[in-house]
Amino acid sequence: MSSGAEITSQEYIKHHLTNLSVGEGFMTVHIDTLGWSVFLGLVFIMLFRSVAKKASTGVPGKLQCAVEMIVEFVDDSVKSTFHGKNPVIAPLALTIFVWVLLMNAMDWVPVDLIPRIFELFGVHYMKAVPTTDPNMTFALALGVFALIIYYSIKVKGIGGFIKELTTQPFGHWSLYPVNFILEMVTLLARPLSLALRLFGNLYAGELIFLLIATIGLFQLPVHFLWAAFHLLVIPLQAFIFMMLTILYLSLAHEDH
């Protein structure tokens, strides 16, 4: 590949990885990430609401069957992992799983299709996979983190929560500061790992799709092979995010 071609490939990849944004610095807002995440959230709500309203006790249709399988799968996952009593956890797990799955699934759309459609309307930047934006994955993780803190205090009380952070793993009072540092690192690592795991896997997948798109005539077979591999990666990442959320909230509800 010539130097000019390399520069062109670099510009192509950089262009596709640039968000449509307004503002500067800390106040920058990624419009495409917000727009696609809200749109896919509405798709989830409307789809499940439509299936719930039309659900019948007879032989279910294909869509109803698929939705019921997802609901039962999430419900079984919650029952096997969450050991407290909280009616919010199952709906929360379902929302996280389906919403993250839909956002990840945008990775299956050919990388040039959506940007070129928006270019027809004068929009030159458009990232259609919200989970390739760390702002989105950290927002999700921070939401989970807020629930962890909320339920830890609600179930254990402020005193119990502070005691949990200071009295383990070492029981002697002189090591309470060491315990606090270790437990705070563990606590803060939860949202960090949630956000970075999801972002890293989806960003790497999107980047490989873009690299495949630069190889020319032979891109289609390679593209379909990588897309087939993503049949596992995309739902797996949604499942991992959901399961870790359930696990962390289960730990928050343990008051012994």
Buried (B, 14 or more C-beta within 10 A) or exposed (E): EEEEEEEEBEEBBEEBBBBBBEEEEEEEEBBBBBBBBEBBBEEBEEBBEEBEEEEEEEEBEEEBEEBEEBBEBBEEBBEEBBEBEBEEBBEBBBBBBBBBBBBBBBBEEEBBEBBEEBEEEEEEBBBBBBBBBBBBBBBBBEBBBEBBEEBBBEBBEEEEBEEBBBBEEEEEEEBBEEBBEBBEEEBEEBBEEBBBBBBBBBBEBBBBBBBBBBEEEEBEEBBEEBBEEBEEBBBBBBBBBBBBBBEBBBBBBEEE
